[in-house]
Amino acid sequence: MPDVHLLTFLALLKDIGAPLTRPSQLNFVILAVGWLQSTGIHAVTEALVVADVAGKRHHEAFHRFFSRGTWNPDHLGFWLFRRLERWLEEDGVVRVVIDDTLASKKGPQVFGIGSHLDAVRSTRRRRVFAFGHCWVVLSVVLRVPFSARAWSLPILFRLYRNKKECAKNAGSYRKKTELAREMLDTLLNWTARRVEVATDSAYCNDTVMRGLPDRLFLFGSMRPDAVLTELPNPSVVSRGRPRKRGTPVPKPEVIAKDDSIPWQQCRVFVYRREATIRYKTFCAQWYRACGVRLLRIVIVATDGGAVPFRVFFSTDAALDVPTIIARYGARWSIEVFFREAKQLLGFGDSQARKKEAVLRVAPFVGLLYSVLVLWFLEGASGSPFATPPVRPWYPHKRGFSFQDILRAARRAGAGPDPHGPRGDPAAGGSRAGRVAGAGRADPGLGGVIPPASTTGSDTCDAQMHHAHPIDCRYSKPAIGSQSPNDM
């Protein structure tokens, strides 16, 4: 009998894969199960070997799932977002993060490859460039009961192609900020909720921020020499159209150095710890980037380092300073996702070359990351599979990291007893037997390993199959008690 948590995981994959046809949905499940079980270099063929499907279905069918299918990763992201909405905070606000990352690759025949700045290896004095794919990612930020940190779960992806690559392959060049704005517009079409976006200074410009609806609020950082103005005085009557900007105000760098304006102090909770900061705050317009919208600007003094202060802002001028700093601090969660997806899930391992495959494999891996965390959130965190390994030298570990989640998923697919011997393959003890048995147990899946003659194209007319989430049985751990892997 397949374990209930394995059935839950397969049902979740089926839910997210609702836009796919039945044959493609089965391929999607097989690739997902094999991909998360892979421990070395992640690839389509390796996933088939690990899932015990190699030789039972021709491998070309799974390559065609990426290179010739008609499915769109955005459609899978939409159904994933619908499931994530159930786990939003009590205020119902959709909090998202936008950033980009580089997946190093080489090869003249690889679509979209180009030379990009490697932010990890670059310093202030030395800029390092590397060949690869640059992905702009939009992630939903969630607070989960099994960890003290915020988790960034990606739902939308865009491949950035530089001007040289676009000219070489007759492509239309689009800036990273244009791709980010496109994803924001897509998200706004999915929900009528309030949306809060946290991003770094690279995406705080007019391309992203101008013309945003009133229900979207952005938290970011700005240049210390930004030109700011007051709101226009409505009592001043003059000929022509009404003024959009008021009188100029001192730049943030001037205010930071002005001793006549005292520094204030407050306690903020950011990066999983509480700290005291010194700040100066005021409201002004940043017309070049945000238009006429009034911003709350916060100048934060830094203790030591090459930068004496940082400038943050919020398009919601009514928020207080601790809230603004905490909202911006949630941006770091997407950096954790980039590290974990690359090191543990093979986000940049794919050797795909064709355009369609390149545009689908990396989003497939990112969505699989979100599905794993969602599966753990919906009940697996309280199962025996989630029991962490014994580490006598690490007794203070609290909560779970993504490595723990991945280990639990592999245990769920390995055998009925995570701490016992493997059973008979026909009874579900082996990986192939368990996955196939779980597929047969779900009439909607019809068996995870389909007949070799099953073919079909993808459509987007499927409907979501609603399932009630299972409450986690773990309470939120104390702050400051996480492991380095959970940061």
C-alpha positions in Angstrom: 0.0 0.0 0.0 1.6 3.3 -1.0 2.3 5.8 1.8 -0.3 8.5 2.2 2.4 11.2 1.9 3.6 9.8 -1.4 0.0 9.9 -2.6 -0.3 13.5 -1.4 2.8 14.5 -3.3 1.6 12.9 -6.5 -1.8 14.5 -6.1 -0.2 17.8 -5.6 1.9 17.4 -8.8 -1.4 16.5 -10.6 -3.0 19.6 -9.2 -0.2 21.9 -10.4 -0.1 20.1 -13.8 -3.8 20.7 -14.4 -3.1 22.6 -17.7 -1.4 19.6 -19.1 -3.0 16.8 -21.0 -3.1 13.3 -19.4 -0.1 12.0 -21.3 2.0 15.1 -20.5 0.8 15.1 -16.9 2.2 11.5 -16.5 5.5 12.6 -18.0 5.5 15.6 -15.7 5.1 13.4 -12.6 7.8 10.9 -13.7 10.3 13.6 -14.4 9.5 15.4 -11.1 9.9 12.2 -9.1 13.1 11.2 -10.8 14.5 14.8 -10.7 14.1 15.1 -6.9 15.6 11.6 -6.4 18.7 12.5 -8.4 21.8 13.2 -6.2 24.4 14.0 -8.8 24.2 16.1 -12.0 20.5 16.6 -12.7 19.3 15.8 -16.2 16.3 14.2 -18.0 18.1 10.9 -18.6 19.4 10.8 -15.1 15.8 11.3 -13.8 14.6 8.4 -15.9 17.4 6.1 -14.5 16.7 7.1 -10.9 12.9 6.7 -11.3 13.4 3.2 -12.8 11.7 4.3 -16.0 14.7 3.9 -18.4 13.9 1.1 -20.9 10.2 1.1 -20.1 9.4 4.3 -22.1 11.6 5.7 -24.8 13.6 8.6 -23.4 12.8 10.8 -26.4 9.2 11.1 -25.1 10.5 12.9 -22.0 12.9 15.1 -24.0 10.0 16.1 -26.2 8.0 17.1 -23.1 10.3 20.1 -22.9 11.4 20.7 -26.5 8.1 20.1 -28.4 5.3 20.4 -25.9 2.9 23.3 -26.1 2.6 23.9 -22.3 3.6 27.2 -20.8 5.4 27.4 -17.4 3.2 30.4 -16.5 0.1 28.2 -16.6 1.7 25.8 -14.1 2.8 28.8 -12.0 -0.8 30.0 -12.0 -2.2 26.8 -10.5 0.7 26.7 -8.0 -0.1 30.3 -6.9 -3.7 29.2 -6.3 -2.5 26.6 -3.9 -0.1 29.0 -2.2 -2.9 31.5 -1.6 -4.3 29.2 1.1 -1.1 29.8 3.1 -0.9 33.6 3.0 -0.7 35.5 6.2 -3.8 36.5 8.1 -3.9 39.9 6.4 -4.3 38.2 3.0 -1.5 40.3 1.4 0.5 38.7 -1.4 4.1 39.4 -0.7 6.6 38.7 -3.5 10.2 39.2 -4.3 11.9 39.9 -7.7 15.5 39.3 -8.5 17.8 37.6 -11.1 20.4 34.9 -11.0 23.0 33.5 -13.3 23.2 29.8 -14.2 26.6 29.2 -15.7 26.6 27.3 -19.1 28.8 26.9 -22.2 28.2 25.8 -25.7 27.7 27.7 -29.0 24.4 25.8 -29.8 22.7 26.6 -26.5 19.8 29.0 -26.9 19.9 32.2 -25.0 23.5 31.9 -23.7 25.4 35.1 -23.2 28.0 36.9 -21.1 26.5 38.2 -17.9 27.8 39.8 -14.7 28.5 37.2 -12.0 27.3 39.0 -8.9 28.6 36.2 -6.6 32.3 36.5 -7.8 32.3 40.2 -8.4 33.5 42.8 -6.0 33.3 46.6 -5.8 36.7 46.9 -7.6 36.5 43.8 -9.9 33.6 42.8 -12.1 33.5 39.2 -13.2 31.6 38.1 -16.2 30.5 34.5 -17.1 28.7 32.7 -19.8 25.3 31.3 -19.0 21.6 31.9 -18.6 20.3 34.9 -16.6 16.9 34.2 -15.1 14.6 36.9 -13.7 12.4 35.3 -11.1 9.2 36.3 -9.2 8.7 34.4 -5.9 5.9 34.4 -3.3 7.2 34.9 0.2 5.6 32.7 2.9 5.9 32.3 6.6 5.8 28.6 7.5 5.3 26.9 10.9 8.3 24.6 10.6 10.9 27.3 10.1 11.6 30.8 11.6 12.8 32.3 8.3 10.7 33.5 5.4 10.6 31.1 2.4 10.7 32.3 -1.2 8.6 30.1 -3.5 9.1 30.9 -7.2 6.1 31.0 -9.6 7.2 33.0 -12.6 10.4 33.0 -14.7 11.8 35.0 -17.6 15.0 34.4 -19.5 17.1 37.6 -20.0 19.0 37.7 -23.3 21.6 40.4 -23.8 21.7 42.7 -26.9 24.5 40.7 -28.6 22.6 37.4 -28.2 19.3 38.9 -29.5 21.0 40.4 -32.5 22.7 37.1 -33.3 19.5 35.1 -33.2 17.1 37.8 -34.5 15.5 38.2 -31.1 13.7 41.2 -29.6 15.8 42.7 -26.8 14.1 43.3 -23.5 15.6 44.7 -20.3 15.5 42.8 -17.0 13.2 45.5 -15.7 10.8 45.0 -18.6 10.7 41.3 -17.8 10.1 42.1 -14.2 7.2 44.4 -15.0 5.7 41.8 -17.3 5.7 39.3 -14.4 4.1 41.8 -12.1 1.4 42.6 -14.6 0.8 38.8 -14.9 0.5 38.4 -11.1 -1.9 41.3 -10.9 -4.1 39.6 -13.4 -4.2 36.5 -11.3 -5.4 38.1 -8.0 -7.3 41.1 -6.7 -5.5 41.1 -3.4 -3.1 43.7 -2.1 0.4 42.9 -3.5 3.7 44.0 -1.8 6.9 43.7 -3.8 10.4 43.7 -2.3 13.4 44.1 -4.7 16.9 45.7 -4.8 17.9 48.9 -6.4 18.3 47.4 -9.9 14.6 47.1 -10.2 13.6 50.4 -8.5 13.1 52.5 -11.6 10.4 53.9 -13.8 10.2 50.8 -16.0 9.0 48.8 -13.0 7.4 51.4 -10.8 5.5 53.8 -13.0 1.8 53.3 -13.6 1.4 50.6 -11.0 -2.1 50.2 -9.5 -2.9 51.5 -6.1 -3.1 48.0 -4.6 0.5 47.3 -5.4 3.2 48.6 -3.0 6.9 48.4 -3.5 9.7 48.2 -1.0 13.2 48.9 -2.3 16.4 50.9 -2.0 17.4 54.1 -3.8 20.4 56.1 -4.8 21.7 58.4 -2.1 21.7 61.3 -4.7 18.1 60.7 -5.9 16.3 63.9 -6.8 13.2 64.2 -4.5 10.4 66.7 -4.3 7.5 67.6 -2.0 3.9 67.2 -3.0 2.6 70.1 -5.0 0.8 72.8 -3.0 -2.9 72.6 -4.1 -3.5 76.2 -2.8 -1.2 77.7 -5.4 -3.2 78.5 -8.5 -1.4 79.2 -11.8 -2.2 79.0 -15.5 -1.8 75.8 -17.4 -2.1 72.2 -16.1 -1.8 71.5 -12.4 1.7 70.9 -11.1 2.7 67.3 -10.6 5.7 68.0 -8.4 6.4 70.3 -5.5 9.5 72.1 -4.4 12.7 70.1 -4.3 13.9 68.6 -0.9 17.5 67.8 0.1 18.9 64.6 -1.3 19.2 61.6 1.1 22.9 61.9 1.3 22.6 65.6 2.4 20.0 64.7 5.0 22.2 61.9 6.3 25.1 64.3 6.9 23.0 67.1 8.3 23.7 67.2 12.0 20.7 69.5 12.6 18.4 66.5 11.9 18.9 64.0 14.7 19.1 60.3 14.3 16.3 58.3 15.8 16.4 54.8 17.1 14.0 51.8 16.9 14.0 48.1 17.2 13.5 46.1 14.0 13.1 42.4 13.4 15.0 41.5 10.2 17.0 38.5 9.1 15.5 36.4 11.9 16.9 38.5 14.7 16.0 41.7 16.5 18.3 44.7 16.2 18.5 48.4 17.1 19.0 50.8 14.1 19.6 54.5 13.8 17.5 56.2 11.1 16.1 59.4 9.6 12.8 59.4 7.8 10.7 61.7 5.8 8.1 61.7 2.9 8.7 62.9 -0.6 8.1 62.2 -4.3 10.7 60.4 -6.4 9.2 61.6 -9.7 11.7 60.1 -12.1 11.1 56.6 -10.8 7.6 56.6 -9.2 5.9 59.6 -10.7 3.5 61.5 -8.4 3.3 58.8 -5.8 4.3 59.8 -2.2 7.0 57.7 -0.7 8.2 57.0 2.9 12.0 57.3 2.7 14.2 55.8 5.5 17.9 56.5 5.8 19.6 53.9 8.0 23.1 54.4 9.4 25.4 51.4 9.1 28.0 50.7 11.8 31.3 50.2 10.0 31.9 49.2 6.4 32.5 51.2 3.2 29.0 52.5 3.0 28.1 54.8 5.9 24.3 54.6 5.3 21.6 52.9 3.2 18.4 54.5 1.8 15.2 52.5 1.6 11.7 53.5 0.6 8.1 52.3 0.6 5.4 53.4 -1.8 3.0 53.0 1.2 3.8 56.2 3.1 1.6 55.3 6.0 3.8 52.4 7.2 6.2 52.8 10.1 10.0 52.3 9.9 10.2 48.8 11.5 7.6 47.5 9.1 9.4 48.9 6.0 12.8 47.5 7.1 11.2 44.1 7.7 9.4 44.0 4.4 12.6 44.9 2.5 14.6 42.3 4.5 12.3 39.6 3.2 14.1 40.1 -0.1 16.9 37.9 1.1 14.7 34.8 1.0 15.0 34.7 -2.8 18.8 34.5 -2.5 18.4 31.5 -0.3 16.2 29.9 -3.0 18.9 30.5 -5.7 21.5 28.8 -3.6 19.4 25.8 -2.6 17.9 25.3 -6.1 21.4 25.3 -7.7 23.2 23.2 -5.1 20.5 20.7 -4.2 18.0 20.6 -7.1 20.1 21.2 -10.2 18.6 24.5 -11.3 21.5 25.2 -13.6 22.4 21.6 -14.5 20.3 21.1 -17.6 22.1 20.5 -20.9 19.1 21.6 -23.0 20.0 23.5 -26.2 16.7 24.2 -28.1 14.8 27.3 -27.4 11.6 25.6 -26.1 13.6 23.2 -23.8 15.7 26.0 -22.4 12.7 28.1 -21.6 11.0 25.2 -19.7 13.6 23.1 -17.9 14.8 25.8 -15.4 11.2 26.9 -14.6 10.3 23.3 -14.1 13.0 22.9 -11.5 12.0 26.2 -9.8 8.4 25.1 -9.7 9.4 21.7 -8.3 11.2 23.5 -5.5 7.9 25.3 -4.6 5.9 22.1 -4.9 8.3 20.3 -2.4 8.0 23.1 0.2 4.2 23.2 -0.3 4.0 19.4 0.1 6.0 19.7 3.3 3.8 22.5 4.5 0.5 20.6 3.8 1.3 17.8 6.2 4.6 16.0 5.5 6.4 18.0 8.2 4.6 15.9 10.8 5.4 12.6 9.2 8.2 10.1 10.2 9.9 10.9 6.8 10.6 14.4 8.2 12.7 13.1 11.1 16.1 14.7 10.7 19.3 12.6 10.9 21.0 12.2 14.3 23.7 14.7 14.7 25.1 14.6 18.3 27.3 17.6 17.6 24.3 19.7 16.6 21.7 19.4 19.4 20.5 23.0 19.1 19.0 22.5 15.6 15.4 23.8 15.4 13.0 23.8 12.4 13.6 22.3 9.0 15.8 23.4 6.0 15.1 22.7 2.4 17.7 19.9 2.6 15.5 18.3 5.2 12.5 18.7 3.0 14.3 17.1 0.0 15.4 14.2 2.3 11.8 13.6 3.4 10.6 13.5 -0.2 13.3 11.0 -1.1 12.4 8.9 1.9 8.7 9.0 0.9 9.6 7.6 -2.5 12.1 5.0 -1.2 10.1 2.7 1.0 7.1 2.4 3.4 9.3 2.6 6.4 11.9 5.5 6.3 14.0 3.7 8.9 13.4 0.1 7.9 14.5 -2.3 5.1 13.1 -2.1 1.6 10.1 -4.3 0.9 9.3 -6.3 -2.1 9.3 -4.2 -5.3 5.9 -5.5 -6.3 4.5 -4.5 -2.9 5.8 -0.9 -3.2 9.2 -1.3 -1.5 11.3 -0.2 -4.5 11.1 3.3 -5.9 9.6 2.1 -9.2 7.1 -0.2 -7.4 6.0 2.5 -5.0 5.6 5.3 -7.6 3.8 2.9 -10.0 1.6 1.6 -7.1 0.8 5.1 -6.0 -0.2 6.0 -9.6 -2.5 3.0 -9.7 -4.0 3.9 -6.4 -5.1 7.3 -7.8 -7.6 6.8 -10.6 -6.9 10.3 -11.9 -3.2 9.4 -12.5 -4.0 6.1 -14.1 -0.6 4.7 -13.2 2.5 6.8 -13.2 4.2 4.7 -15.9 1.9 4.9 -18.9 1.9 2.7 -22.0 4.6 3.4 -24.6 2.0 4.3 -27.2 0.4 7.2 -25.2 0.8 10.5 -27.0 -1.0 13.8 -27.1 -0.5 17.6 -27.1 -0.9 20.0 -24.2 -3.9 22.2 -23.7 -4.9 24.6 -21.0 -8.5 23.7 -20.5 -8.1 21.5 -17.5 -9.6 22.5 -14.2 -8.1 22.6 -10.8 -8.9 19.7 -8.4 -9.4 21.2 -5.0 -7.9 19.6 -2.0 -8.0 20.6 1.6 -4.6 21.3 3.2 -3.5 19.4 6.2 -2.4 21.5 9.2 1.2 21.1 10.2 1.7 19.7 13.7 4.8 21.8 14.4 4.6 25.1 16.1 6.9 28.0 15.1 10.3 27.6 16.8 12.0 30.2 18.8 13.9 33.0 16.9 17.7 32.5 16.6 17.6 28.7 17.0 18.0 27.7 13.4 20.8 25.8 11.7 23.1 27.3 9.1 21.3 25.2 6.5 18.0 26.9 7.4 19.3 30.4 6.7 
